[in-house]
């Protein structure tokens, strides 16, 4: 069978890992002419590219759909779609507001939110895990930013409309573009409101963040808030679902996870089935790898999901193993674009899964009814119907 890879192909999205294995061995620098991109699949090559922002630029964005790709990508991805010195300035200012202290201070509130969303789902012996997994990070990011409770469900709906597809397509449908516009308008109004009256939230912190006389503009702040919808809500939602699914598929590891190995469960899920599967870059000059030349201006997909299954780095990589050393995982990227919210994502996942384990002794997923999301760079579930055995 001819080797074929496209991030838009629904069949590949169902299980990309066999295709990744062939790419690593047969075409570590793969060319897709139809969709006009190159793909790197080996861990060493992807790690090097992530750390080489001079030759592998982020200025055209992280996704190759035309609506996201190009010089205006920073409108969607903020500082993640920038190179130095713009990236250095923006990330520095955002870091002054998005502090570890602010993240850690959220822990008691995250636990409250998790318990509040979990309680009604436990009235019976079955629920959809993704209902819990979607609401929790939406509320956490909203708490962090300062979004009123009444607006949170709508923000989640808009984020879903932007991220996921019902039909195979290489660009965004009209409803996604409309959702982007609605989000921009909402956050623009919220930023103006907070500029008039500060509160103890991230939005106020972004307004006050300064390096000498340099401050973020309102437009830059709105860009950061839009980024948080994808980077802060969707990835954590998908991580929780992927962890739940992975443990269900591996009963022995599930027992160990439920016996106190929640953090190892999270880290092995991030390696074995990461929410973010691909990150795009643009070559700034000709780059030769494995005897293949990627021309300057080439669109390159860094297949993080493949890197995390590379047997050169992870022995027996298709095995889900809580004892594994996951230190080389690229689930949160590497280099100057390493995910700024990694600690918050891990904290949310630890609290959410711990709360689930505290009240659930075991569970079964209805495999026939579960549904995956369809996305060019994210991987996870839209629905995970679960039947539980409650703890007594």
KEVEXTI-947944 format. One record per residue (C-alpha): residue in one letter; x, y, z. Coordinates in nm, 3 decimals. Layout:
N
 code       u       v       w
    A       X       Y       Z
...
***
This chain:
392
 code       u       v       w
    X   0.000   0.000   0.000
    X   0.132   0.346  -0.090
    X   0.231   0.561   0.206
    X  -0.016   0.844   0.256
    X  -0.058   1.096   0.537
    X  -0.290   1.394   0.572
    X  -0.398   1.555   0.901
    X  -0.741   1.617   0.743
    X  -0.816   1.249   0.671
    X  -1.082   1.118   0.912
    X  -0.965   0.757   0.880
    X  -0.612   0.855   0.977
    X  -0.745   1.067   1.265
    X  -0.915   0.755   1.405
    X  -0.573   0.592   1.455
    X  -0.271   0.779   1.318
    X  -0.009   0.570   1.496
    X   0.039   0.294   1.233
    X   0.083   0.567   0.971
    X   0.333   0.747   1.194
    X   0.533   0.424   1.228
    X   0.559   0.393   0.850
    X   0.653   0.761   0.814
    X   0.936   0.727   1.066
    X   1.084   0.429   0.882
    X   0.999   0.493   0.516
    X   0.976   0.871   0.481
    X   1.107   1.066   0.783
    X   1.076   1.375   0.562
    X   0.737   1.321   0.398
    X   0.588   1.534   0.122
    X   0.213   1.580   0.069
    X   0.177   1.760  -0.266
    X  -0.201   1.795  -0.256
    X  -0.215   1.973   0.080
    X   0.126   2.138   0.024
    X   0.319   2.046   0.336
    X   0.615   1.845   0.456
    X   0.600   1.627   0.767
    X   0.872   1.530   1.014
    X   0.799   1.220   1.222
    X   1.115   1.126   1.413
    X   1.173   1.248   1.767
    X   1.525   1.381   1.704
    X   1.420   1.582   1.398
    X   1.113   1.729   1.567
    X   1.303   1.820   1.884
    X   1.571   1.992   1.675
    X   1.308   2.185   1.476
    X   1.122   2.296   1.791
    X   1.448   2.435   1.928
    X   1.553   2.601   1.601
    X   1.324   2.903   1.561
    X   1.573   3.060   1.320
    X   1.518   2.801   1.046
    X   1.174   2.677   1.158
    X   0.965   2.991   1.202
    X   0.630   3.016   1.384
    X   0.510   3.338   1.218
    X   0.257   3.168   0.990
    X   0.089   2.983   1.275
    X   0.050   2.633   1.416
    X  -0.222   2.497   1.183
    X  -0.213   2.476   0.805
    X  -0.579   2.549   0.726
    X  -0.584   2.865   0.509
    X  -0.800   3.052   0.762
    X  -0.533   3.001   1.030
    X  -0.219   3.007   0.814
    X  -0.026   3.317   0.710
    X   0.109   3.649   0.837
    X  -0.209   3.720   1.037
    X  -0.176   3.398   1.239
    X  -0.091   3.585   1.556
    X  -0.454   3.703   1.568
    X  -0.545   3.342   1.653
    X  -0.231   3.218   1.825
    X  -0.090   3.534   1.986
    X   0.277   3.505   2.084
    X   0.284   3.134   1.990
    X   0.277   3.252   1.625
    X   0.571   3.489   1.669
    X   0.949   3.468   1.646
    X   1.200   3.674   1.846
    X   1.212   3.960   1.923
    X   0.828   3.992   1.912
    X   0.784   3.656   2.081
    X   1.037   3.739   2.352
    X   0.855   4.063   2.437
    X   0.503   3.916   2.434
    X   0.583   3.598   2.625
    X   0.776   3.801   2.882
    X   0.482   4.033   2.945
    X   0.227   3.749   2.956
    X   0.451   3.558   3.198
    X   0.436   3.850   3.440
    X   0.060   3.796   3.471
    X   0.040   3.419   3.418
    X   0.253   3.333   3.720
    X   0.302   3.005   3.901
    X   0.164   3.173   4.213
    X  -0.157   3.260   4.031
    X  -0.187   2.902   3.901
    X  -0.124   2.739   4.240
    X  -0.371   2.972   4.410
    X  -0.642   2.821   4.188
    X  -0.601   2.468   4.327
    X  -0.876   2.482   4.596
    X  -1.117   2.641   4.348
    X  -1.036   2.383   4.079
    X  -1.121   2.109   4.329
    X  -1.452   2.279   4.413
    X  -1.540   2.310   4.044
    X  -1.447   1.946   3.977
    X  -1.664   1.819   4.263
    X  -1.955   2.042   4.163
    X  -1.953   1.914   3.803
    X  -1.900   1.552   3.908
    X  -2.171   1.529   4.175
    X  -2.479   1.535   3.946
    X  -2.319   1.286   3.707
    X  -2.292   1.030   3.986
    X  -2.667   1.012   4.056
    X  -2.689   0.707   3.832
    X  -2.440   0.443   3.723
    X  -2.355   0.596   3.383
    X  -2.247   0.931   3.240
    X  -2.047   1.081   2.953
    X  -1.696   1.150   3.076
    X  -1.654   1.424   2.814
    X  -1.936   1.625   2.969
    X  -1.725   1.651   3.285
    X  -1.398   1.686   3.088
    X  -1.535   1.976   2.884
    X  -1.694   2.177   3.161
    X  -1.405   2.163   3.407
    X  -1.133   2.338   3.199
    X  -1.388   2.585   3.062
    X  -1.469   2.695   3.415
    X  -1.106   2.690   3.528
    X  -0.985   2.913   3.245
    X  -1.289   3.136   3.295
    X  -1.209   3.164   3.668
    X  -0.848   3.243   3.583
    X  -0.937   3.507   3.324
    X  -1.238   3.654   3.503
    X  -1.524   3.541   3.274
    X  -1.868   3.553   3.445
    X  -2.030   3.214   3.510
    X  -2.328   3.297   3.290
    X  -2.105   3.325   2.979
    X  -1.898   3.009   3.018
    X  -2.108   2.752   2.835
    X  -2.129   2.981   2.533
    X  -1.751   3.026   2.527
    X  -1.706   2.648   2.526
    X  -1.952   2.614   2.236
    X  -1.762   2.876   2.037
    X  -1.432   2.703   2.103
    X  -1.572   2.370   1.985
    X  -1.707   2.533   1.669
    X  -1.359   2.665   1.587
    X  -1.158   2.353   1.666
    X  -1.354   2.059   1.524
    X  -1.502   1.940   1.195
    X  -1.805   1.726   1.109
    X  -1.690   1.682   0.749
    X  -1.347   1.637   0.594
    X  -1.219   1.976   0.482
    X  -0.890   2.159   0.454
    X  -1.025   2.493   0.573
    X  -1.266   2.633   0.830
    X  -1.642   2.631   0.764
    X  -1.843   2.955   0.789
    X  -1.973   2.872   1.137
    X  -1.615   2.849   1.267
    X  -1.525   3.188   1.121
    X  -1.841   3.332   1.277
    X  -1.744   3.181   1.615
    X  -1.399   3.343   1.594
    X  -1.561   3.681   1.534
    X  -1.797   3.634   1.825
    X  -1.511   3.539   2.058
    X  -1.306   3.840   1.954
    X  -1.603   4.069   2.017
    X  -1.674   3.912   2.357
    X  -1.315   3.939   2.482
    X  -1.278   4.290   2.343
    X  -1.577   4.402   2.549
    X  -1.457   4.216   2.859
    X  -1.110   4.373   2.827
    X  -1.263   4.721   2.800
    X  -1.477   4.650   3.106
    X  -1.175   4.530   3.309
    X  -0.972   4.831   3.195
    X  -1.230   5.045   3.375
    X  -1.240   4.828   3.688
    X  -0.964   4.585   3.786
    X  -1.024   4.256   3.969
    X  -0.805   3.977   4.103
    X  -0.788   3.784   3.776
    X  -0.555   3.716   3.483
    X  -0.720   3.976   3.261
    X  -0.643   4.248   3.515
    X  -0.290   4.108   3.544
    X  -0.243   4.129   3.167
    X  -0.363   4.490   3.169
    X  -0.114   4.575   3.444
    X   0.182   4.371   3.313
    X   0.468   4.603   3.224
    X   0.834   4.600   3.129
    X   0.938   4.957   3.194
    X   0.694   5.164   2.988
    X   0.602   4.871   2.765
    X   0.254   4.722   2.813
    X   0.029   4.489   2.619
    X  -0.222   4.663   2.395
    X  -0.593   4.572   2.426
    X  -0.569   4.392   2.090
    X  -0.271   4.187   2.213
    X  -0.460   4.094   2.530
    X  -0.760   3.976   2.328
    X  -0.521   3.761   2.124
    X  -0.390   3.598   2.443
    X  -0.746   3.527   2.559
    X  -0.836   3.370   2.222
    X  -0.525   3.151   2.252
    X  -0.641   3.030   2.594
    X  -0.961   2.889   2.441
    X  -0.760   2.638   2.240
    X  -0.446   2.603   2.448
    X  -0.616   2.616   2.788
    X  -0.957   2.458   2.742
    X  -0.950   2.215   2.451
    X  -0.618   2.047   2.525
    X  -0.704   1.980   2.890
    X  -1.047   1.849   2.792
    X  -0.889   1.612   2.541
    X  -0.617   1.505   2.784
    X  -0.877   1.397   3.040
    X  -1.068   1.195   2.781
    X  -0.752   1.037   2.641
    X  -0.638   0.938   2.991
    X  -0.978   0.785   3.069
    X  -0.976   0.591   2.741
    X  -0.614   0.474   2.778
    X  -0.673   0.340   3.130
    X  -0.989   0.162   3.016
    X  -0.795  -0.011   2.736
    X  -0.523  -0.123   2.980
    X  -0.686  -0.276   3.292
    X  -0.360  -0.358   3.471
    X  -0.236  -0.001   3.434
    X  -0.581   0.128   3.529
    X  -0.558  -0.059   3.859
    X  -0.219   0.100   3.928
    X  -0.348   0.445   3.833
    X  -0.646   0.404   4.066
    X  -0.412   0.285   4.344
    X  -0.233   0.621   4.362
    X  -0.042   0.663   4.035
    X  -0.248   0.950   3.895
    X   0.050   1.170   3.802
    X   0.218   0.882   3.618
    X  -0.115   0.813   3.445
    X  -0.121   1.172   3.319
    X   0.239   1.175   3.200
    X   0.212   0.843   3.015
    X  -0.111   0.957   2.851
    X   0.062   1.275   2.734
    X   0.327   1.057   2.572
    X   0.111   0.769   2.446
    X  -0.185   0.969   2.310
    X  -0.117   1.344   2.336
    X  -0.400   1.593   2.273
    X  -0.179   1.794   2.039
    X  -0.061   1.574   1.753
    X   0.100   1.825   1.516
    X   0.255   2.173   1.519
    X   0.324   2.368   1.200
    X   0.637   2.566   1.116
    X   0.771   2.753   0.811
    X   1.125   2.703   0.686
    X   1.318   3.028   0.644
    X   1.589   2.867   0.427
    X   1.648   2.538   0.248
    X   1.676   2.259   0.507
    X   1.824   1.919   0.417
    X   1.726   1.617   0.624
    X   1.774   1.248   0.543
    X   1.876   1.333   0.188
    X   1.563   1.542   0.125
    X   1.563   1.921   0.083
    X   1.272   2.117   0.225
    X   1.277   2.448   0.038
    X   1.268   2.788   0.202
    X   0.910   2.888   0.267
    X   0.800   2.525   0.305
    X   0.512   2.439   0.537
    X   0.631   2.175   0.782
    X   0.418   1.969   1.018
    X   0.605   1.848   1.326
    X   0.422   1.528   1.420
    X   0.453   1.536   1.799
    X   0.224   1.234   1.829
    X   0.473   1.037   1.620
    X   0.777   1.165   1.811
    X   0.625   1.036   2.134
    X   0.601   0.684   1.983
    X   0.953   0.682   1.834
    X   1.121   0.354   1.942
    X   1.459   0.525   1.918
    X   1.361   0.715   2.233
    X   1.082   0.512   2.394
    X   1.134   0.131   2.400
    X   0.823  -0.066   2.304
    X   0.650   0.268   2.238
    X   0.299   0.136   2.168
    X   0.278  -0.011   2.519
    X   0.100   0.199   2.782
    X   0.324   0.175   3.090
    X   0.304   0.387   3.405
    X   0.662   0.291   3.495
    X   0.797   0.447   3.176
    X   1.043   0.738   3.182
    X   0.845   1.008   2.997
    X   1.105   1.281   3.038
    X   1.165   1.304   2.661
    X   0.795   1.353   2.579
    X   0.723   1.646   2.348
    X   0.356   1.676   2.445
    X   0.408   2.036   2.561
    X   0.662   2.122   2.292
    X   1.019   2.229   2.359
    X   1.241   2.533   2.331
    X   1.116   2.891   2.346
    X   0.760   2.782   2.261
    X   0.732   2.525   2.540
    X   0.372   2.551   2.663
    X   0.337   2.831   2.916
    X   0.029   2.664   3.064
    X   0.180   2.317   3.111
    X   0.169   2.342   3.490
    X  -0.196   2.451   3.490
    X  -0.293   2.168   3.253
    X  -0.118   1.912   3.473
    X  -0.278   2.057   3.787
    X  -0.628   2.040   3.638
    X  -0.575   1.683   3.517
    X  -0.437   1.571   3.854
    X  -0.731   1.718   4.046
    X  -0.993   1.594   3.798
    X  -0.864   1.236   3.779
    X  -0.806   1.220   4.155
    X  -1.166   1.329   4.220
    X  -1.290   1.064   3.975
    X  -1.079   0.792   4.137
    X  -1.201   0.896   4.482
    X  -1.563   0.814   4.395
    X  -1.532   0.548   4.120
    X  -1.395   0.201   4.187
    X  -1.397   0.087   3.823
    X  -1.564   0.164   3.490
    X  -1.644   0.048   3.139
    X  -1.663   0.262   2.824
    X  -1.928   0.189   2.564
    X  -1.691   0.152   2.269
    X  -1.972   0.135   2.015
    X  -2.111   0.472   2.126
    X  -1.793   0.670   2.185
    X  -1.712   0.944   1.933
    X  -1.389   1.115   1.839
    X  -1.341   1.480   1.758
    X  -1.217   1.559   1.407
    X  -0.932   1.807   1.402
    X  -0.620   1.858   1.193
    X  -0.391   1.884   1.494
    X  -0.583   1.775   1.806
    X  -0.676   1.420   1.907
    X  -0.938   1.308   2.155
    X  -1.303   1.238   2.214
    X  -1.631   1.421   2.178
    X  -1.814   1.151   2.374
    X  -1.706   0.873   2.612
    X  -2.020   0.704   2.751
    X  -1.910   0.541   3.076
    X  -2.072   0.289   3.310
    X  -1.925   0.307   3.659
    X  -1.891   0.100   3.972
    X  -1.909   0.348   4.260
    X  -1.689   0.320   4.566
    X  -1.876   0.203   4.874
***
